[in-house]
Each structure stands twice: as structure tokens, then as C-alpha cells.
Amino acid sequence: MKQSTEGEVRSWKSVGLNQKFPVLCNACNNEWGSSLETGMKNASAEMIKDGATTVLNAERISAIALYSQMKAFVCDYGQKHVAPFHDSHARQEFREDLIFPTGTQVWIARTTPMHGVFKGGYFKPSLSTPRRFQGYVFTISLGHLAIQVTCVRWTKKSNRKYLPCPLLTQGSIWNKLSIPIFPNCILPVIWPPLELLSQDLLDEFINRWKTLNVPIGV
């Protein structure tokens, strides 16, 4: 398993959902964090282990999204050289009430279970983009299951106050490879997508937001 933030890579061996990153206290790891991991295992064990076709209802989708957001916070907060994208208020709201940060979206895909991925990064469109925004993207793969969490917000605080939050829309080439599950999806969701993410495509999936068009909501 590798974790990368702004060029720094940390590596460790891991199996399943048992990896721990030293940014949560013991109570968080062993209590509410453990509860989210249990929900994730119950919702996705066959997807992770066997890549089995799975019908996802609202409860399963919620479990996957909550687990993924927790890990996205961990990756974001665990970097050393860049200020976290999410502030302490966002983290506290999630810990206490499981409230997702505004602008969060989640996609799921299927990949080959060659190795795990635990990677976060940050992006900003060019200065010429109208009503500029910034974002954080986190990707994790567990066995056959790949999950990507993004969060986008306006760069200017005044836009955050008065404008609807921008949202990302994946390019049409990804529609056979990646399924949006949060915040909006058509239930039930049938996983896996029509096509598999090869290793090369997984790398492209991780980095697919480096080139952005104007998001929905602009």
C-alpha cells in the first residue's frame, strides 16, 4: 500500500481494510472509525474479494461513502508539506454527525487486485477559469474495488457564501468505467461498471481531474 501527498510517498504492507495511519486517536480508531469499517466490510466484502456483481441499495452506498470519506480525511490530514484541504470544523462535523463536506462526490470502479492504492492530491484550474475553484481528490483501491472521493469549493469565500457549490462531472469516456454513487445516483446501483480499470487506466483514473472543464454550477 502506498500513500502519496505532494510528492511524498510512504509505503507499508496491508491486507483488506486493516491499515491504520497515525492521525486518529485511539478512541477514534477503535470506536466510531471501527464502526465505519465494519459497515464497509458488510457492504462490500464480496466486491473487494471476488469482484462479484453486487446490487447496491442506499444503505450499502452510505456505508461505502462514509468509509471513503473517513479515509479521505486521514490522507488529507496526514500530509506534511501542504495545509489540509479540510479544516477542523469539517472534520469535527463528520466525526460527530457524519456530515459530508459540501461539494463532496464519490465514484466507484473495478480494478485488478494487484496492489492497493491510497493516494490524495490537490488541484486548481487555470487562472483564466471563470469563478475559480479548487479541489481535493482521494483514491483508494481495495482488492477489486476502487473508490474516488472529490471535494470542490470556490476559491473566493464570497462565492462560497452566495453561489451554489460547484460539482464535477466525469468525461464520457469514464461512464463505462466509473459509477457515481454520491451525492446523487439512480437506485439501485449495479456494480461493477461495464469495463475494468487496467493498471494503466487506474493511474489515469487517479489523475483524471488534473485537466478540468468548467464544473456544473458555474
Secondary structure as UniProt FT lines:
FT   STRAND          2..5
FT   TURN            6..7
FT   STRAND          8..11
FT   TURN            16..17
FT   TURN            22..23
FT   HELIX           26..30
FT   HELIX           32..50
FT   STRAND          54..56
FT   HELIX           58..78
FT   HELIX           88..97
FT   TURN            102..103
FT   STRAND          104..111
FT   TURN            113..114
FT   STRAND          117..123
FT   TURN            127..128
FT   STRAND          133..142
FT   TURN            143..144
FT   STRAND          145..154
FT   HELIX           157..162
FT   HELIX           172..174
FT   TURN            175..177
FT   STRAND          178..182
FT   STRAND          189..191
FT   HELIX           199..206
FT   TURN            207..209
//
